[in-house]
Amino acid sequence: MIDVLVIGGGPSGLTLAILLIEAGCNVKVLESRTVVGEHSRAIGIHPPGLDVLHRAGIGDAALANGVRICRGIGISRGRIVAELEFGSIPSSHRFVLSLPQNRTVELLRQRLHGLDPTALMLGTEFLSLATHKEFITAQAVGPNGVVKTFDCHFLIGADGTRSSVREEALVPFQGSELSDRYIMGDYPDGTDFGAVAALFLHTQGITESFPLPRNKRRWVCWVGTRETASLPELVARRTGHQVNAEENTMLSRFTTQEFSVGAMAHGNVVLIGDAAHEISPIGGQGMTLGLVDAAELAPLLVAALNGAGPRRRLDDQFSRFSALRLAAARRAARQARLNMRLGRPLWGPSIGLRDALARAVFSSKPVTAWVASTFTMTRDQSKYRHQARVDGSDAP
């Protein structure tokens, strides 16, 4: 009998497995892929996510591999209209770490292998589940085509937005497609921005620019449904900077959507990360949401496996966990929607009004401190800690 069977070997699933194994649990992670992908859409790890990575034992390695973004600027019509510094946020990590998700996964895999070389089962695809009174039976097919059966006390769906666990458990995933569309790519950094994030507020839509490790830079452009220009053309037109299409190391077009489950815990099946809540990637808070999900769930699973208290009390704690984490996801979704709204095309007098408003807002230290803590999710984490103390549950 396995204590916890985790479906999905992304950041949230691997992190949960590491924390559980460190607590003495018997854990298996089923991952359908055999290798880590070469390209990553997600790159931002916010301070609460960095706290989790330190707890999982890879914090220092992540910092050594990433770029610390301590400052962001907004540029309109060739002039800086807004500046945001993270030096005042309530965290020991006063920056957002730029680290492609594939590298984060590699570091987590290495850590998990060091704790238990047999925990991660690559090339193993989850098929189905059956619930019993005290345990769950799951079936999966391995790389050799043989179907395997696993009995576990808890089954965790950390298998992304198209979660097979969620579908098998018949958990509704409600939401909608959003109207905003983007194109992004990674190129050698030919700017002088260094570790600064730059947002170009162009009349045709926003272009965002973020530093990446190894002297690369990511460019993200809002695009209309009829836009046919290439990313290098859009970057040159909207920012004045040049990128060489032949030096591109990643190129992707993506739409935006917002979906969520009504509850993350369903008996002994629990959904975390994108399997439980999908938000727009604009703002980059999705990976940190999943990491914190894992960190908050781990002690609840350990307590349940150790029989700490009556089942009713444990069920109440799982319900509180679900409510608080879904509330955090809703806040992140609202922030993403605001980010997208601010990045849409503007014309005429509205441009001057927006620029004047930005200058006024970001000249106020209390306002910029509030924006910085909101963007870095440190205000959200403080809310979680406070609410957890009020409810009587444990906070990390």
C-alpha positions as CSV (number, residue, x, y, z in Angstrom):
1,M,0.0,0.0,0.0
2,I,1.4,3.4,-1.0
3,D,0.8,6.3,1.3
4,V,0.4,8.9,-1.5
5,L,0.3,8.4,-5.3
6,V,1.0,11.7,-7.1
7,I,-0.1,11.9,-10.8
8,G,2.0,14.5,-12.6
9,G,5.7,15.2,-12.3
10,G,5.6,19.0,-12.7
11,P,6.8,21.5,-10.1
12,S,3.8,21.0,-7.7
13,G,3.7,17.2,-7.9
14,L,7.5,16.8,-7.4
15,T,7.5,19.3,-4.6
16,L,4.7,17.6,-2.8
17,A,6.5,14.2,-3.2
18,I,9.7,15.6,-1.8
19,L,8.0,17.2,1.3
20,L,6.1,13.9,2.0
21,I,9.2,11.7,1.6
22,E,11.1,14.0,4.0
23,A,8.3,13.4,6.5
24,G,8.7,9.7,6.2
25,C,5.8,8.9,3.8
26,N,5.9,6.2,1.0
27,V,5.3,8.1,-2.2
28,K,5.2,7.4,-5.9
29,V,5.0,10.0,-8.7
30,L,3.7,8.9,-12.1
31,E,4.8,11.1,-15.0
32,S,3.8,10.3,-18.6
33,R,6.8,12.0,-20.2
34,T,10.2,10.5,-20.1
35,V,12.3,13.6,-20.6
36,V,11.9,17.2,-19.4
37,G,10.8,19.5,-22.3
38,E,13.3,21.8,-24.0
39,H,11.0,24.8,-23.8
40,S,9.2,26.5,-20.9
41,R,6.3,29.0,-21.0
42,A,6.5,29.5,-17.2
43,I,9.5,31.4,-15.9
44,G,8.5,33.4,-12.8
45,I,8.9,32.1,-9.2
46,H,7.5,34.6,-6.7
47,P,8.8,34.9,-3.1
48,P,6.3,32.4,-1.6
49,G,7.3,29.9,-4.2
50,L,10.9,30.4,-3.4
51,D,10.2,29.8,0.3
52,V,8.6,26.5,-0.8
53,L,11.6,25.5,-2.9
54,H,13.9,26.2,0.1
55,R,11.8,23.9,2.2
56,A,12.1,21.3,-0.6
57,G,15.9,21.6,-0.5
58,I,16.5,23.2,-3.9
59,G,16.2,26.9,-3.0
60,D,19.9,27.7,-3.2
61,A,20.3,25.8,-6.5
62,A,17.3,27.7,-8.0
63,L,18.8,31.0,-7.0
64,A,22.1,30.0,-8.5
65,N,20.5,29.1,-11.8
66,G,18.0,32.0,-12.1
67,V,18.0,35.8,-12.6
68,R,16.7,38.0,-9.7
69,I,14.2,40.6,-11.0
70,C,14.2,43.4,-8.4
71,R,12.8,46.1,-10.5
72,G,10.2,46.7,-13.3
73,I,9.6,49.7,-15.5
74,G,6.7,50.8,-17.7
75,I,7.6,52.6,-20.9
76,S,5.2,54.6,-23.1
77,R,6.1,56.6,-26.2
78,G,9.8,56.2,-25.4
79,R,9.6,57.5,-21.8
80,I,9.4,55.7,-18.4
81,V,6.0,56.4,-16.9
82,A,6.1,53.8,-14.0
83,E,8.8,52.2,-11.9
84,L,8.3,49.3,-9.4
85,E,10.9,48.2,-6.9
86,F,10.5,45.1,-4.8
87,G,12.9,46.2,-2.0
88,S,10.0,46.9,0.5
89,I,8.0,43.7,0.1
90,P,7.5,41.6,3.3
91,S,9.8,38.8,2.4
92,S,13.3,37.6,2.7
93,H,13.3,37.2,-1.1
94,R,12.7,40.7,-2.4
95,F,12.6,39.8,-6.0
96,V,10.9,37.5,-8.5
97,L,13.2,34.8,-9.8
98,S,13.3,34.2,-13.5
99,L,14.0,30.5,-14.0
100,P,12.4,28.5,-16.8
101,Q,10.1,25.8,-15.5
102,N,12.1,23.0,-17.2
103,R,15.1,23.9,-15.2
104,T,13.0,24.0,-12.0
105,V,11.7,20.5,-12.8
106,E,15.2,19.2,-13.4
107,L,16.4,20.5,-10.0
108,L,13.3,18.9,-8.3
109,R,13.9,15.6,-10.1
110,Q,17.4,15.5,-8.9
111,R,16.3,16.3,-5.3
112,L,13.6,13.6,-5.4
113,H,16.0,11.0,-6.8
114,G,18.5,11.7,-4.0
115,L,15.7,11.0,-1.4
116,D,14.2,8.0,-3.2
117,P,15.6,6.8,-6.5
118,T,12.4,4.7,-7.1
119,A,9.8,7.4,-6.4
120,L,9.6,8.9,-9.9
121,M,8.1,6.6,-12.5
122,L,8.7,8.1,-15.9
123,G,6.8,7.1,-19.0
124,T,3.9,6.0,-16.8
125,E,0.5,7.3,-17.8
126,F,-2.5,7.3,-15.4
127,L,-5.6,5.5,-16.7
128,S,-8.3,5.2,-14.0
129,L,-9.2,5.2,-10.4
130,A,-11.6,3.3,-8.1
131,T,-12.4,4.5,-4.6
132,H,-12.9,2.2,-1.7
133,K,-13.7,2.9,1.9
134,E,-10.2,3.3,3.2
135,F,-8.1,3.5,0.0
136,I,-8.0,4.1,-3.7
137,T,-6.9,1.8,-6.5
138,A,-5.4,3.5,-9.6
139,Q,-4.3,2.0,-12.8
140,A,-1.6,3.2,-15.1
141,V,0.3,2.0,-18.2
142,G,4.1,1.9,-18.1
143,P,6.6,2.5,-20.9
144,N,6.5,-1.1,-21.9
145,G,2.7,-1.1,-22.4
146,V,2.0,-3.1,-19.3
147,V,-0.9,-1.9,-17.1
148,K,0.1,-1.5,-13.4
149,T,-2.2,-1.3,-10.4
150,F,-1.5,0.9,-7.4
151,D,-3.3,0.9,-4.0
152,C,-2.8,4.2,-2.1
153,H,-4.3,6.0,0.8
154,F,-4.4,9.3,-1.1
155,L,-4.4,10.1,-4.8
156,I,-3.1,13.5,-5.8
157,G,-3.9,15.1,-9.2
158,A,-1.0,17.3,-10.1
159,D,-1.4,16.6,-13.8
160,G,-2.1,20.0,-15.3
161,T,-5.0,21.8,-16.9
162,R,-6.2,18.7,-18.8
163,S,-6.1,16.6,-15.7
164,S,-7.0,12.9,-16.2
165,V,-7.4,12.6,-12.4
166,R,-10.0,15.4,-12.3
167,E,-11.9,13.8,-15.2
168,E,-11.8,10.3,-13.7
169,A,-13.0,11.7,-10.3
170,L,-15.8,13.5,-12.2
171,V,-14.9,16.9,-10.7
172,P,-16.3,19.8,-12.7
173,F,-13.8,22.3,-14.1
174,Q,-15.8,25.5,-14.7
175,G,-14.7,28.8,-16.3
176,S,-14.2,30.3,-19.7
177,E,-11.9,31.2,-22.5
178,L,-10.7,34.8,-22.4
179,S,-10.3,37.2,-25.3
180,D,-6.6,38.1,-25.0
181,R,-4.0,36.4,-27.2
182,Y,-0.2,36.6,-27.1
183,I,2.9,35.6,-28.9
184,M,6.2,35.1,-27.1
185,G,9.7,34.0,-27.8
186,D,13.2,33.8,-26.3
187,Y,16.2,35.5,-27.9
188,P,19.8,36.6,-26.9
189,D,19.6,39.7,-24.9
190,G,20.6,42.7,-27.0
191,T,19.2,45.3,-24.6
192,D,20.9,47.2,-21.7
193,F,18.0,46.3,-19.3
194,G,20.0,43.7,-17.4
195,A,17.9,42.2,-14.7
196,V,15.1,44.7,-15.1
197,A,11.6,43.7,-16.5
198,A,10.4,46.2,-19.1
199,L,6.8,46.7,-20.2
200,F,6.2,48.7,-23.3
201,L,2.7,50.3,-23.4
202,H,2.2,50.6,-27.1
203,T,-1.0,51.8,-28.9
204,Q,-1.2,48.4,-30.6
205,G,-0.9,46.4,-27.3
206,I,1.6,45.7,-24.7
207,T,5.0,44.1,-25.2
208,E,6.7,42.7,-22.1
209,S,10.4,41.9,-21.8
210,F,11.9,39.7,-19.1
211,P,15.5,38.6,-18.4
212,L,16.3,35.0,-18.6
213,P,19.4,33.0,-17.5
214,R,22.3,32.7,-19.9
215,N,22.0,36.2,-21.2
216,K,18.7,35.6,-22.9
217,R,15.5,37.6,-22.9
218,R,11.8,36.7,-23.3
219,W,9.5,39.0,-25.3
220,V,5.7,38.7,-25.0
221,C,3.4,40.7,-27.3
222,W,-0.4,41.1,-27.1
223,V,-1.8,40.4,-30.5
224,G,-5.1,40.9,-32.2
225,T,-7.0,38.1,-34.0
226,R,-6.0,39.5,-37.4
227,E,-2.3,40.2,-36.5
228,T,0.0,38.5,-39.0
229,A,3.3,40.2,-38.2
230,S,6.1,38.0,-36.7
231,L,7.4,38.5,-33.2
232,P,10.6,40.2,-34.3
233,E,8.5,42.6,-36.4
234,L,6.2,43.4,-33.5
235,V,9.1,43.9,-31.1
236,A,10.8,46.3,-33.5
237,R,7.6,48.2,-34.2
238,R,6.5,48.6,-30.6
239,T,9.8,48.9,-28.7
240,G,12.5,49.9,-31.1
241,H,14.6,46.9,-30.1
242,Q,15.8,44.3,-32.6
243,V,15.7,40.5,-32.2
244,N,17.0,38.1,-34.8
245,A,14.4,35.5,-35.8
246,E,17.2,32.9,-36.6
247,E,18.4,33.2,-33.0
248,N,15.1,32.3,-31.4
249,T,15.2,29.4,-28.9
250,M,11.5,29.2,-28.1
251,L,8.4,30.6,-29.9
252,S,4.8,30.1,-28.9
253,R,1.4,31.6,-29.4
254,F,-1.1,31.2,-26.6
255,T,-4.6,32.1,-25.6
256,T,-5.8,32.8,-22.1
257,Q,-8.4,31.1,-20.0
258,E,-9.7,30.9,-16.5
259,F,-11.0,27.7,-15.0
260,S,-11.4,26.3,-11.5
261,V,-12.8,23.4,-9.5
262,G,-15.4,24.0,-6.8
263,A,-13.3,22.2,-4.2
264,M,-9.8,20.7,-4.3
265,A,-10.3,17.9,-1.9
266,H,-12.8,15.1,-2.7
267,G,-12.4,12.4,-0.1
268,N,-9.0,10.8,-0.6
269,V,-8.5,12.5,-4.0
270,V,-7.0,16.0,-4.0
271,L,-6.3,18.2,-6.9
272,I,-3.5,20.8,-6.8
273,G,-1.8,23.3,-9.2
274,D,-3.3,23.7,-12.7
275,A,-5.4,20.6,-12.2
276,A,-7.4,22.7,-9.6
277,H,-7.1,26.2,-10.9
278,E,-6.0,27.6,-14.3
279,I,-5.4,31.3,-14.7
280,S,-4.0,33.5,-17.4
281,P,-0.2,33.3,-17.5
282,I,0.1,37.1,-17.7
283,G,1.6,38.0,-14.4
284,G,3.3,34.7,-14.1
285,Q,1.7,33.6,-10.7
286,G,0.5,30.1,-11.8
287,M,3.7,28.2,-10.8
288,T,3.9,29.8,-7.4
289,L,0.2,29.0,-6.8
290,G,1.0,25.3,-7.4
291,L,4.1,25.3,-5.3
292,V,2.2,26.7,-2.3
293,D,-0.6,24.3,-2.9
294,A,1.9,21.5,-2.4
295,A,3.5,23.0,0.7
296,E,0.1,23.6,2.4
297,L,-1.2,20.1,1.5
298,A,1.8,18.1,2.7
299,P,1.3,18.5,6.5
300,L,-2.4,17.7,6.1
301,L,-1.6,14.5,4.4
302,V,1.1,13.6,7.0
303,A,-1.4,14.2,9.8
304,A,-4.1,12.1,8.1
305,L,-1.7,9.2,7.4
306,N,-0.5,9.3,11.1
307,G,-4.1,9.3,12.4
308,A,-3.7,12.7,14.1
309,G,-7.2,13.4,15.3
310,P,-10.6,12.3,14.3
311,R,-11.5,12.0,10.6
312,R,-14.1,14.8,10.8
313,R,-11.5,17.2,12.1
314,L,-9.1,16.2,9.3
315,D,-11.9,16.7,6.7
316,D,-12.5,20.2,8.1
317,Q,-8.8,21.0,7.6
318,F,-8.8,19.7,4.0
319,S,-11.9,21.9,3.4
320,R,-10.2,24.9,4.8
321,F,-7.1,24.2,2.8
322,S,-9.2,24.0,-0.4
323,A,-11.1,27.2,0.4
324,L,-8.0,29.2,1.2
325,R,-6.0,28.0,-1.8
326,L,-8.9,28.6,-4.2
327,A,-9.3,32.1,-2.8
328,A,-5.6,32.7,-3.5
329,A,-6.2,31.5,-7.1
330,R,-9.1,33.8,-7.5
331,R,-7.0,36.8,-6.4
332,A,-4.3,35.8,-8.8
333,A,-6.9,35.5,-11.6
334,R,-8.2,39.0,-10.8
335,Q,-4.6,40.3,-10.9
336,A,-4.0,38.6,-14.3
337,R,-7.2,40.1,-15.7
338,L,-6.2,43.5,-14.6
339,N,-2.7,43.0,-16.2
340,M,-4.3,42.0,-19.5
341,R,-6.8,44.9,-19.4
342,L,-3.9,47.4,-18.9
343,G,-2.0,45.8,-21.8
344,R,-4.7,46.1,-24.5
345,P,-4.5,48.7,-27.4
346,L,-5.3,52.3,-26.7
347,W,-5.7,55.3,-29.0
348,G,-6.0,59.0,-28.9
349,P,-6.4,61.0,-25.6
350,S,-6.7,57.8,-23.6
351,I,-3.0,57.2,-24.0
352,G,-2.1,60.5,-22.3
353,L,-4.6,59.9,-19.6
354,R,-3.2,56.4,-18.9
355,D,0.4,57.7,-18.8
356,A,-0.5,60.6,-16.4
357,L,-2.4,58.2,-14.2
358,A,0.6,55.8,-14.1
359,R,3.0,58.6,-13.2
360,A,0.6,59.7,-10.4
361,V,0.0,56.3,-9.0
362,F,3.6,55.1,-9.0
363,S,4.9,58.4,-7.5
364,S,3.2,57.3,-4.2
365,K,5.4,55.1,-2.0
366,P,2.4,53.5,-0.1
367,V,0.7,52.7,-3.4
368,T,3.9,51.2,-5.0
369,A,4.5,49.1,-1.9
370,W,1.0,47.8,-2.1
371,V,1.4,47.0,-5.8
372,A,4.8,45.4,-5.3
373,S,3.4,43.1,-2.5
374,T,0.4,42.2,-4.6
375,F,2.4,41.4,-7.7
376,T,5.0,39.3,-5.8
377,M,2.2,37.5,-3.9
378,T,3.6,38.4,-0.6
379,R,0.5,40.1,0.5
380,D,-1.5,37.1,-0.5
381,Q,0.8,34.8,1.6
382,S,0.4,37.1,4.6
383,K,-3.4,36.8,4.3
384,Y,-3.1,33.1,4.2
385,R,-1.1,33.0,7.4
386,H,-3.5,35.2,9.2
387,Q,-6.5,33.3,8.1
388,A,-4.9,30.0,9.0
389,R,-4.3,31.3,12.5
390,V,-7.9,32.5,12.8
391,D,-9.2,29.1,11.7
392,G,-6.9,27.2,14.0
393,S,-5.1,25.4,11.3
394,D,-1.3,25.3,10.8
395,A,0.5,27.8,8.5
396,P,4.0,27.2,7.3
